[in-house]
Amino acid sequence: MTQVGRSVPRLEDRRLLTGAGRFVDDLCLPHTLHMRMVRSQVAHGRLVAVDTAAASEIPGVELAVGAQGFNLVPRIPIRLQLTEETLEEYLQPVLAHGTVRYVGEPVAVILAEDPYLAEDAAEAVTVEIEPLDPALDAAGEDATRATTLDFGFGDIEEAFDQAEHTVEIEVAIGRHAAVPLENRGVVAEFDSVSGILTLHGLTKVPHFNRRVLADMLGMSVEHIRFTTTDAGGGFGSRGELYPEDCLAALLSTQLNRPVKWIEDRGEHLVAANHSRQQIHRLRAAVTADGTMLGLEAAIIHDNGAYMRTHGVTVAELTATMLPGPYRLAAYRAGVEVMLTNKTPAGTYRAPGRYEGTFARERLFDAIAAELGLDPVEIRRRNLLASAELPLNRGLATLGTEVIIDAGDPLGLFERTIDTAGFGDWGGGGAGPDSTVRRGRGIGVFMEKSGLGPYETARATLGPDGQVTVAVGGTSLGQGIETVMAQIAADRLGVDASEIVVVHGESDLVPDGVGSWASRSTVVGGVAASRAAEGLATEILAVGAELLGSSPTSAKLDAGRVVDTAG
């Protein structure tokens, strides 16, 4: 029986369940300096002065400095560049200078001999800010338009000309934030003898982060090393490159001492990426029986104060996947990516799909209500059937065509309705005590598969017979070690438990795309499979030579090369 498809004990679990996991805060290097950020308590204002003198005089404080203490305050680039515009003027500097744009923005940094002293010193810093009116409404006049996006297919004007009814709604999606069990953290360790800077704790996209830091610090990529730690969840927000990561790396190289920063929960809620906040104005062209002919969407995306590493990813995913698994002849969507004085936004758990699904399914409910139709029936009439797939509407996102290649949306819908007994749930209304309102609802969600453009992996056989598979993806708690071991084991004819999987180690895999967008297994698994196949071919060639047989008759079986020809 193959390893893939079997329920096997997770290879990660023994160390995690026995307390042997190594998280970033477990790293205690000699002579470590602990970093603390001084953050703006004002959403928008002119940064008049940052006085660190009192903090600098506290014994045990190694450094207390604002942006004025650096010759150049770098900005963090976009990882997923999806527009022709660079959006450079909207990128976040690692420390605010001149203007603060959200509560929680770093304005100064403290380094001290222990974290408690660093926190006390941060409270001794005096920050003078002249308040300015904040932009809080992305649809308001005070918000800044960073860019606009347009998508569509078919003749939208013709669709509305043919429509018997036009249904319009406006819905708002609230601001969300990921709250992983483990907050963000980083340990930066510079060795002045070798010139090597080692970063611990930045899981998710280490190779991108490595390249950015090399450019930011004026170092060669080969002199920056990323090494893995366990991670207590990610959900889109952890592992991206943030100001704190850049400052830890920069200051470690300047002071030649390890620098450690561990985020507290209060910081996380104002400093780590938020997500989701959008306004959707949808307009549908429909026939009398509820068939949708065309859909027009005007979307306002609130990206917060800056464009961070995700760029316009969430906005683009929202618009390109808004049509969902429904039959639609014409579609037009315009997205305004707006900046406000809120925490900058990024991705969070199915970015774009959550927002678009909520808006679209509310639209179907509105159509059903206006036409006096059953919400189940309105969806049934518009869902794609298996015979209509594959379907390419000419939309693309993240450099990939949006193709519904296979499946049976209508059939799956019918099975779900039947299995759930949805028709017997009742129509809702007041509960028995008349204080609780009960209702029922239904929606259809379409997810995408993992994205490219590529992933890397390397499989090696050690002198002791140990197989190691090093992958470009990383662990955020999703079980990547077990999955990659299962895939490689099937190619090598061994049990998954006999394979060591290494991830996030730039010394072993100098390039990779990382773990995001549901891609670790889909794309990274293919890379691991091909690497293992290559190793298997080499093993069979050597084994056949030692056995005096042909490589075509050699076979891997339970960690041995056997000659099937006898």
N, C-alpha and C positions, 0 to 999 in steps of 0.2 A: 504494500500500500504506500502511496506517495505521502510525503510529509505535508505538502500543501493540501488543505482541506481537512486535516485532522485536528482535533482538539488536543493540544499539547500544553504542558505546563510552560508558562512564560519564563524565558531565560532570565529576565530581569528581576523576577519576583523574589527569589531567595535573598538577594542582597537588600532589596527594598523592605521586605517584611521582617528581616532580622536586624534592621537598623544599620546595615553596612553600606547603604547608599551614600554617595558623595555629592552633596549639593554645594552650591557656590559658597554659602556661609560657613560650610564645614572647613574651608581652606583657611588655615592660620599660618601664614608664612612669616619667618623671622623679620623683624624690623618693619612690619607693615604699618603704613599710615592709613587712618580711617577718614573717609571723605564724607562731608555733609554739605548739602546744598542750602543756600539762602534763597528763598523763593519770594516772588512778588505776591503781595496780599491784595493787589489792585488789579482789576481786569484790564484796564487800559490807562496809560498815563505816560508822561514824560519823565524819564529816569534822570533826576537832577543830580543825585550824588549817592555813592555807596561808600560809607565810612567803615573801614575794617580795622582801624587803629586799636580800638579797645580789645577786639578779638585777638589781634596779633600779639598783644602783651601778655596773654594768659599763658602761664607755663605749660609746656607740652603741646602748644599749637605750633605746627611747623609752617603753615601757610594760611593766609586769609586774604583773598583777592577777588576783585570784580573784573569786569571786562577790560578796565583800564590797565590792568596788570599784564595784558598780553599784547604783543606786537600786532598780531592778527587774530581776529576771532572768526574761526571757520564756520561755514554753514554746512549742514548735513544734506547730501544730495538725495535725489529720488532714485529708488532702486528699480521701480517699474516705470520706466519712461514711456508713456503711451501717447503723448501729444508731441507735435512738432515744436511747440513752445517749451522752453527750458523751465519756465516758472521760477527762475533763479531768484528773482526779487522777493518771492514768497517763501523761500526756504528758511528753516529755523537756524539761527546762530546758537552755538553751544552755550553762550551767556548773553543775556540781553544787554544791549548798549543803545542808548538814546531813547528807546521806547520799550515799555513792557506791554504785552498784548494779551495776557491771560493770567488768571490767578494760578500760581504754581510755577510760573516761568522762572528758571534759574537766573539769579542776578549776581551771585557771588558763590565762591567755593571755599570750604574750610578743609584743611588737613591737620589731623591731630593724632596723638599717640594711642588714643582709645576712642571708641565711638561715642561714649557719653560726654567726654571732653569736647569732641567735635560738635556735638549738639548744643552744649552750653555755649561754645564760642560762636556758633551761628546766631544764637539769640543776642549776642553782644554786638552784632553788626547792625549799624543804623542805615536804613535805606530811605532816601527822600524821593518821593514820587509826586509829581504834580498831576492829579487825576484829570483824565479826559473822559468825555462821554463814551461809554462802551457800546459797541454794536452787538446786540443780543438776538436780533431777528434777521435770519439770512435773507428774508424777503423784504427787509426794510431798506431805506435809503442809505443808512450808515454802513451797510455791509459792503465788502469789496468783492468784485467779480474777478476771480483768478483766471478762469477760462470757461469756455462753453463747448459742449459736445453735441453732435447731431448724428442720429442714426435713423434708418428706415428702409422700407422695401414696399413695392407696389404703388398704386395710384391712390393716395389717401383722399384727394379731392373727389375722385369718382366714387369711392366707397361712401362718402357722406352724401353725395348726390343721389345715390341709389337707396339710401337708408330710409326706412319708414319711421324710425325713432332715433333720437339722439339722447344719450344718457350721459350726464356729467356728474363727477364727484370730486371733492377735494379731501384728501386724507393726510394726516401728519404721522410720521414715525418718530417716536421719542429717541432721545440720546441714551445710548447704552454704554457700558464699559465692562470689559472682561475682568473677572476677579479670580485669578488662579490661586491655588493654595499657597504657592511660593511666589513672593513678590520678585521684582527684578533685582539683579545684583551682578557685580563684576569684580574681578580681581585682575589687576594689571601688574605685570612683573617684568621689569627691564633689567637686563644683564649688560652692564657697560663693557665688560670684557669681550663677550661674543657679539654684542650689538643686537641681541635677540630680544624682542618684546613678546611676552607670552600673555595671552588673554584667556581667562577662565570664565565660564558662565554665560557667554553669549551664544546660546543655542539658536536654532532655526535657520539662519542664513550666514553661517560663519565666513564663507568664502567671499561673499559680497562685502561684509563688514571688514574683512581683512584688506581688501583692495582699497576701500574708502579710507581706512586708517593709514595705509601706506602712503596714499596721496596727501592726506591731511598732515602727516608728520614728516613728509619728505624722506621716507624710508623705502627700501625695496621690499616688495611683497615677501621675498624669501626670508627677510629678517623679522617678519611678524608671524607668530605661531598662535593658532587657536587650538585649544584643547577642550575636551568635553567634560561636562558634569551632568549629573542627573538633574531633571527638571520637574518641578511640581506643577505642570500644566503650562499652557501657552495661550491657546484660544485666539491667536492672531496678534496679540499685543506684545507678548514677551519675545525677545530675541531680535527684534528690529534694532537699528542703531539709533540711540538716543543721545542727548547732550551729556548725560552722566558718563556714558561709556567712553565717549571721546575725551572728556576731561580726565578720567582715570588713566587712560593710555598716555595722554599728553603729559600729565604731571609725573607719572612714573618715569618717563624718559628724561624729564628735566631734573628730577631729584634723585634718580637712581635708587629708588626704594619701591617696594610693592605698595600699591594703592588699592584699597578695598572700599567698595560702596555697596551697602545693602539698603534697599528701599523699605520704608515702613508703609503701613497700610494707608495712612493719611496722605502720604506723598503719592502713592499709587493712584488714588482716586482723582487727583488733580493733575498729575504729570504724565502718566502712561496714556497711550492712545485711547480716546473715546471712539464711538462709531455710531452709525445708523441714521443720525438725525436728517430727515428729509421731509419735504412737502411734495405731494403728488397731486397734480390737477389732470385728471383723466377724462377723456371724452370718447365715447364709443358710438359707432354707427351700427345699428342693429335692424333686423327685419322684425315683422310682427310676431314671428314664432321664436324670437330670441337669438337667432343666428347672428354672430358678430361679423360684420363685413370689414370694419376698419377700427383701428385704435390709435388715438393721438394722446401723447403724454408730454406734459411740461413739468419737469422735475427741478426742484431747488435743493441742492445738496449743501448742507452746512459742514464745512471741513474744519471749523475752528480757526485758530489764530494763524496757523502756518500750513504749508504743504510739507508733509513729512515723507518718509521713505516710500509709502504706498502711492504717492501721487494721486491720480484720478481713478485708481483701481475700483473703488467702491462705486463711484458714480458710473463708470463705464459698465461694470457688471450689472448694475441695476437696470440700465437702459437696454442692454443687449439681451438680457434674459427675461425682461418684463413680459413678452408675449407668452412665455411658458409653453406647455404642451398642448396648445389650442390651435385650431384651424383658423387662419387669419390671412386674408388676401392683401391687406395693406396696413402699414404701421409707420408712424413717424414719432420720434422722441427727441426732445431737446433738453439738455441738462445744463443748468447754470451751477458751476462750482464756486461757492461763495465762502468768503472768509469773515469770521466774526471774532469777538473777544472771548472765546471759550477755549478749553483745552483742545489742542489739535486732534484730528480724527484719523483713524486708519482702519484696518480690517478687524472684524470680529465675527467668528462663527458663521459661515455661509454668507459672507459679505455680498450685498447686492441681491442675492436670492431671497433672503428674508424680507427685505424692504419691498422688492418688486412683487413678491407673492402676496404680501399683506394688501398692497394697493389693488392689485389685479383681482383678487378674490373678493374684496369689498365691492369692486365694480360689478362683478357678476351678481352679487347679492342685490345691488341697487337696480340692475337691469331686471332681475326677477321680480323685485317689489314693484317697479314701475309698470311692468307688463302683466302683472298678476300671474306669474309663472312660478313653478316649484324651483327653488335654488338647485336641487339635484338635477332636475330636467334641463335647466339652462346650461349646466356644465356638460351634461350628457350630449347635448346637441352640438357642442363646440369642440369637444376633445378629439384629438387625433386618434385614428385607428391604426393598427399595426400595418395595414396595407399601404398607408400613406407615408411610411418611413422607408428609407432615410429621407430627411428633409433638410435642405440647405436654403436658408432664407437670405443668404448674402450678408449676414451680420458676422462680426468678428470682435473678440475681446481678448485682451492680454496676448495679442499676437496669434490667436488661434481662432479658426472658423467655428461659429456656433452651429454645429450640425447635430440634429436629433437623429442619431444613426440607427438606433434599434429600440425595440420596446413595444408596449401595447398600452398607451395611456388610458384609452377608453375601457379596455378589458380589465385593467388593474382597478380602475374606478368602480366598475360594476362589481368586481369581486369584493372590494373593500366595503361597499354599501351593503352587500349581501351578508358578508361575514360579520359585520358589526351589528346587523339588524337595525340599521339606521331608521328605517321606516317605523319602527316600534318605539322610538325614543320619545315621541310626543312633541308637541309644539312649544313647550316651555310655559312661561307665565309665573305667577307667584307661587311660592312654596306653601306647604301646609300651614305654616305659622304666619304667612303673608308678609314676612320681613325679608325673605331671600328670593331674589329673582333667578329663575332657572331658564336656560335656553339651550339651543343646540345649533351647531354650525358645521360647515364642511368646507374644506379648501384643498386645492391640489398644488403640491410642491414639486418642482423639478430641480434636481441637482445636476451639477456638471461632473465630469470625470477629472482626473488629475491632469495638470498642465505640464507642457514641456518647458523650454525647448529640448533639454537633455538632462541626463544625470550621469554620475560617474560611480564606478566601483572597482575594487581591486581584490583579487583572490590570490592568496599565497599559501604554499605548503612549507612549513618549517622543518628543520632537521629532525625534530622529534615527531614528525608526522601530524602536527597540529595545523588544521586549516583555519586561516583567518580571512575574513571578508571585511574589507574596509569600504565604507559607503560615503557618498557625498551628502546624504541626508543626515538629519540629526534627530535626537530623541527629545520629545516634549511630553513624554509619558504615554505615547500611543502604542508602545510595544514593538518598535522598529527592530530591535535585536532579534526577537523571536521570529518575526515575519521574514526577515532577510535570511536567517539561518534555515528556515523551512525551505525557502526557494532554492538556496544554494545546495542544501542537502539532497534535494531531488536530482540535481545535476551531477553530484559527486558520489551518490550511492551510499551515503552515511546517514546517521541519525542527526536531527537538528541540534541535539544537545552536545554533539561533538564539534560543533563549529563555533568559533569565537567571532562575534561581530563587533567591529569598531566603527564609531561614527563621530563626526565632528572634529576629527584630528587632521589638521591641515598638513602635518608632516607626512602622513600616509596617503592622503588624497588631496593633492594640491589644488583641485578645482571641484566645484559642485554648485548646484543651484539651491539645495536646501529643502527643508520640510515645511511646506505651506501649500495651500490650495489643493488639499487631498491628493497629493502627488507622490508621497513617499513610497507607497506600495506599487502604484500603477507605473510610474516612471522609474523610480529607484529600484524597484523589484526587477524590472527588465535589465537594468544595468548589472545588478547582482547576478542574475541568471546568466547573462553573457560572460561575465567575468569567471563564474564558476565553470561554465562550459569550456572556456579557454584553458582553465587549469586542468580540467578533466582530460582534455585532448592531450596536453603535455604529459600528464601522468600515464595515460594509456600508451603513449609512444615510448616512454622510458620503460614502463612495465613490460610491454610487448618485446622490446629489445632484450631485456633481462631474461624473459621466458623463452626467447628464441621463436616467437610466434609473430603473426601478422597483427598490426594495430586494428585491423578490421574485425578480427576474431577476439580481441581483448575486451574485457568488460569490467566495470567497477562494481564490486559487490562487498558491502559491509566493510569498507575501508581497505579492500585488497584488490589487486588486479588479477583476474582469472582468465584463462584461455578457454573460451567456449568451444574451440575446435578439439579440445582434448589434447 
